[in-house]
Amino acid sequence: MKQIAIFQCDLNVGGIQKALLNILNDIDYTRCEVDVFVYDDRVFFELPRHENLHIHFLKPYPFLNRLVYFNLLRRIAPKVKTDKVYDVAIDFNSYRNECAIGALSVRAKKRVMWIHNDVEIKKRNEPKYRILWHFFKAKLREFDEFAAVSPGIIDGFRRVSGIYDKKITAIPNHIDTDEIFRKAAAPVDFRVDPASYNLCTMGRICHQKGFDILMEYMEKVHAARPDVHLYLLGDGPDREKLEAQIAALGLQETVTLLGNQPNPFPYVDQMDGFTLTSRYEGQGLVIWEAKSLGLELFITDNLEKYNPGITGYRDVTAALIGAQRKPKTRDDLREYNEDIRRSLNELLEL
């Protein structure tokens, strides 16, 4: 029976959190026992239950600890107390120092860090991340292996980290299609206009996700196709700025912000198409969720490298103007998930 420890900062709204929940729902508990250590007791998602799955809630580090050099913080920060010896200890977050210190403080035969984003582009685009990277970059050398959520982020990670001598395995996010199909059938007090071409996007409203770019496209789409209506599922720090942009572009009747929804799938299931115009990603969990529900995909071509098998558009505006409603066929993503399962089992030595 393999012993696995996983460290994550929280189980609130987010792609990293959902990716972890999907793994925990899919893992083979007849072959392993899993301890998940979470540094926040607020939970947005429904947690899986199994006798070999144990979730432990810990206190988060004070915010200013993020601005302490990692090697110093590691010496003075509280450690995770357990007598277990783990086969694998995982920092599933990679951003927060708590998770790295937790994974490094327990006794383990192998330590793995998950990489969720194109850190090369993120570091170039986000001053806040550059500051955090400056303080935490020393932790990277302490891990034996890395898992990247797409092959498209591996080379960039090696360049900015200088780590060329350690194994990096591409393990895309598992998509729990059984859960998606079940939750899509849940009743909601929401209906799209059947006379419109109904388009949705989903994610945190922030610089990375490029919703401001999408609104510029939608201004042109609306001029040519007033029947196209966009729904955005999600929230975030740039919401007010986005609302101001929508008003300035005259898109108040064309774009609807639905906010965070505990179960987004009954909303997504009513749509004809899905679009994403992120400046960069790690993978794009929401793309595959929309694909499983049979929506036509309109993603920018820069996202292709993070999502092998998905074709993007150089001109998303033209693609949306030409969009036509098509019959939808659900996709259980069986081969996609089986490939992920094999890679994960190899990493965990199951």
C-alpha positions in Angstrom: 0.0 0.0 0.0 1.6 3.2 -1.2 1.6 6.2 1.1 1.0 9.6 -0.6 1.0 13.1 0.9 -0.4 16.0 -1.0 -0.1 19.7 0.1 -2.5 22.3 -1.3 -3.2 25.9 0.0 -7.0 25.7 -0.2 -10.1 24.0 -1.8 -11.8 27.2 -2.7 -12.8 28.3 -6.3 -10.1 27.7 -8.8 -8.7 25.5 -11.5 -5.9 24.1 -9.4 -8.4 23.2 -6.7 -10.7 21.5 -9.1 -7.8 19.6 -10.7 -6.8 18.2 -7.3 -10.4 17.2 -6.6 -10.6 15.4 -9.9 -7.4 13.4 -9.1 -8.8 12.5 -5.6 -12.0 11.3 -7.2 -10.2 9.1 -9.7 -7.2 7.7 -7.8 -7.1 3.9 -7.0 -7.5 3.7 -3.2 -7.0 0.0 -3.3 -3.3 0.6 -4.0 -2.6 3.7 -1.9 -3.5 5.7 1.1 -3.6 9.5 0.6 -3.2 12.3 3.2 -4.2 15.7 1.9 -2.9 18.7 3.9 -4.8 21.9 3.2 -3.8 25.3 4.7 -7.4 26.7 4.8 -10.6 25.3 6.1 -12.9 27.0 3.7 -14.2 24.5 1.1 -16.0 25.4 -2.2 -16.2 21.9 -3.7 -17.8 18.7 -2.6 -15.0 16.6 -1.1 -14.6 12.9 -2.0 -15.0 10.3 0.7 -13.0 7.1 1.1 -11.5 5.2 4.0 -8.0 5.6 2.6 -8.4 9.3 2.0 -7.7 11.7 4.9 -8.0 15.4 4.6 -6.2 17.5 7.3 -6.8 21.2 7.7 -3.9 23.4 8.8 -3.4 27.0 9.6 -2.1 29.2 6.7 1.1 31.1 7.1 0.8 34.9 7.6 0.7 36.7 4.2 4.0 38.5 4.7 5.8 35.1 4.9 5.6 35.1 1.1 8.2 37.9 1.2 10.7 35.9 3.2 13.5 34.0 1.4 12.5 30.4 1.2 15.6 28.9 2.8 15.1 31.2 5.8 11.4 30.5 6.1 12.0 26.8 5.9 14.2 27.0 9.0 11.7 29.0 11.1 8.2 28.0 9.9 6.2 25.3 11.6 6.6 21.8 10.2 3.9 19.2 9.5 4.0 16.7 12.4 3.4 13.1 11.4 5.1 9.8 12.0 4.3 8.4 8.6 6.9 7.7 5.9 5.5 8.6 2.5 6.4 7.1 -0.8 5.7 10.4 -2.5 5.1 13.9 -1.0 3.6 16.4 -3.4 3.5 20.2 -3.4 0.4 20.4 -5.6 0.3 24.2 -5.5 3.8 25.4 -6.4 2.9 29.1 -5.5 2.6 29.0 -1.8 5.5 28.4 0.6 3.3 26.4 3.0 2.9 23.6 0.5 6.5 23.4 -0.3 7.6 23.4 3.3 5.0 20.8 4.1 6.1 18.5 1.3 9.8 18.9 2.4 9.2 18.5 6.1 7.6 15.1 6.1 9.7 12.0 5.6 9.3 10.9 2.0 11.2 8.8 -0.5 10.3 11.1 -3.4 9.2 14.8 -3.5 7.3 16.2 -6.5 6.1 19.7 -7.3 3.2 20.3 -9.7 3.6 23.2 -12.2 0.2 24.6 -13.2 1.1 27.6 -15.4 3.4 28.9 -18.1 5.7 30.4 -15.6 8.0 31.9 -18.2 5.2 34.1 -19.6 3.6 34.6 -16.2 6.9 35.9 -14.8 7.3 38.3 -17.8 3.7 39.6 -17.5 3.1 39.9 -13.8 5.2 42.0 -11.5 3.6 40.5 -8.4 4.7 37.0 -9.5 8.2 38.2 -10.3 8.5 39.4 -6.7 7.2 36.1 -5.3 9.5 34.1 -7.6 12.5 36.1 -6.3 11.7 35.0 -2.8 10.6 31.4 -3.4 12.7 30.2 -6.3 15.2 28.4 -4.0 12.5 25.8 -3.2 12.5 24.4 -6.7 15.9 22.7 -6.3 14.7 20.8 -3.3 12.3 18.6 -5.3 13.2 15.4 -7.0 10.7 15.6 -9.9 8.1 17.9 -11.4 4.7 17.3 -13.0 3.5 19.8 -15.6 -0.1 20.1 -16.6 0.8 20.3 -20.2 3.9 19.6 -22.3 3.7 23.2 -23.6 4.9 24.7 -20.3 7.9 22.4 -19.7 10.6 24.2 -21.8 9.6 27.6 -20.4 9.9 26.3 -16.8 13.3 24.8 -17.5 14.5 28.1 -18.9 13.4 30.3 -16.0 14.3 27.9 -13.3 17.6 26.7 -14.7 16.5 23.1 -13.9 17.6 20.8 -16.7 18.7 17.8 -14.7 15.4 16.7 -13.2 12.5 14.7 -14.6 9.4 16.6 -15.6 6.3 14.5 -16.5 3.5 16.1 -18.5 0.2 15.1 -16.6 -2.7 17.1 -18.0 -5.7 17.7 -15.7 -8.1 14.8 -15.3 -11.6 15.6 -16.4 -14.4 13.9 -14.4 -16.9 13.6 -17.2 -19.3 11.4 -15.1 -19.5 14.3 -12.6 -19.9 16.8 -15.4 -22.8 14.9 -17.1 -24.5 14.3 -13.7 -24.2 17.9 -12.6 -25.3 19.2 -16.0 -28.7 17.7 -15.4 -29.3 19.7 -12.2 -32.2 22.2 -12.4 -31.3 25.9 -12.4 -33.4 29.1 -12.7 -31.7 30.1 -16.0 -32.5 29.8 -19.6 -30.7 31.1 -22.7 -32.6 32.7 -25.6 -33.1 29.9 -28.2 -33.1 32.5 -31.0 -29.5 33.6 -30.1 -26.2 31.9 -30.7 -25.2 31.4 -27.1 -21.6 31.5 -26.2 -19.9 31.1 -22.9 -16.5 31.5 -21.3 -15.3 30.6 -17.8 -12.5 31.6 -15.4 -11.1 34.0 -12.9 -11.5 37.6 -14.0 -7.9 38.6 -14.1 -5.2 39.8 -16.4 -4.1 36.3 -17.4 -7.5 35.2 -18.6 -7.7 37.9 -21.2 -11.4 38.7 -20.9 -10.6 42.3 -21.8 -9.3 41.0 -25.1 -12.5 38.9 -25.6 -14.6 42.0 -25.1 -12.7 43.8 -27.9 -13.5 40.9 -30.1 -17.2 40.9 -29.0 -17.6 44.5 -30.0 -16.8 43.5 -33.6 -18.8 40.3 -33.4 -21.9 42.2 -32.1 -21.7 44.7 -35.0 -21.8 41.8 -37.5 -23.9 39.2 -35.5 -26.2 40.9 -32.9 -27.7 37.4 -32.2 -24.5 36.2 -30.5 -24.7 36.5 -26.7 -21.8 35.8 -24.4 -22.1 34.6 -20.8 -19.1 34.7 -18.5 -19.0 32.3 -15.5 -16.5 33.5 -12.9 -15.4 36.3 -10.8 -12.1 38.0 -9.8 -10.2 41.1 -9.0 -10.7 42.7 -12.4 -14.5 42.4 -12.4 -15.2 46.2 -12.0 -12.7 47.1 -14.7 -14.3 44.5 -17.0 -17.8 45.8 -16.3 -16.6 49.4 -17.1 -15.2 48.1 -20.4 -18.5 46.3 -21.3 -20.4 49.5 -20.7 -17.9 51.6 -22.7 -18.2 49.2 -25.6 -22.0 49.2 -25.4 -22.2 45.5 -24.7 -24.5 45.5 -21.7 -27.2 43.6 -23.6 -24.7 41.3 -25.3 -22.5 40.1 -22.5 -23.9 38.7 -19.2 -21.7 38.1 -16.2 -23.0 35.2 -14.2 -20.4 35.2 -11.4 -19.1 32.1 -9.7 -21.5 29.2 -9.7 -21.1 26.2 -7.4 -22.3 24.1 -10.3 -21.5 25.8 -13.6 -22.4 22.8 -15.8 -26.2 23.3 -16.2 -25.3 26.8 -17.6 -22.6 25.5 -19.9 -24.8 22.7 -21.1 -27.3 25.2 -22.5 -24.6 26.9 -24.7 -23.8 26.5 -28.3 -20.1 27.4 -28.1 -17.3 28.1 -25.7 -14.5 30.6 -26.1 -11.2 31.3 -24.3 -8.8 34.1 -25.1 -6.3 33.8 -22.2 -2.9 35.5 -22.6 -1.3 32.3 -21.4 -2.4 29.1 -19.5 -1.0 26.1 -17.9 -3.5 23.9 -19.7 -7.1 25.1 -19.7 -9.4 22.8 -17.6 -12.5 24.7 -18.7 -11.8 24.0 -22.4 -11.9 20.3 -21.8 -15.0 20.6 -19.7 -16.8 22.4 -22.5 -15.6 19.9 -25.0 -17.0 17.0 -22.9 -20.5 18.7 -23.2 -20.2 18.9 -26.9 -19.8 22.7 -27.3 -18.0 24.1 -30.4 -14.6 25.5 -29.2 -13.3 29.0 -30.2 -9.9 29.4 -28.5 -7.1 31.5 -29.6 -4.2 29.7 -31.3 -1.7 30.6 -28.6 -3.5 28.1 -26.4 -2.9 25.2 -28.7 0.5 24.3 -27.2 -1.2 23.9 -23.8 -4.0 21.7 -25.1 -2.7 19.1 -27.6 -5.5 17.9 -29.8 -7.5 21.2 -29.6 -7.3 23.5 -32.7 -7.3 27.3 -32.0 -8.1 30.2 -34.3 -5.7 33.0 -35.3 -8.8 35.2 -35.9 -11.4 34.4 -33.2 -13.6 37.3 -34.2 -14.1 35.9 -37.8 -14.7 32.5 -36.4 -17.4 33.7 -34.0 -19.0 35.8 -36.7 -19.3 32.7 -38.8 -20.5 30.4 -36.0 -23.6 28.3 -36.6 -25.5 26.2 -34.2 -24.7 22.5 -34.5 -25.9 19.4 -32.9 -24.0 18.6 -29.7 -22.5 15.2 -28.9 -21.1 14.6 -25.5 -17.5 13.2 -25.2 -16.5 11.1 -22.2 -12.8 11.9 -23.0 -12.0 8.2 -22.2 -8.7 8.0 -24.1 -7.6 11.4 -22.8 -8.3 10.4 -19.2 -6.7 6.9 -19.6 -3.4 8.5 -20.8 -3.5 10.8 -17.7 -4.2 7.9 -15.4 -1.2 5.9 -16.7 1.1 8.9 -16.3 -0.1 9.6 -12.8 0.2 6.0 -11.7 3.8 5.9 -13.0 4.6 9.1 -11.1 3.1 7.7 -7.9 4.6 4.3 -8.6 1.3 2.6 -8.3 
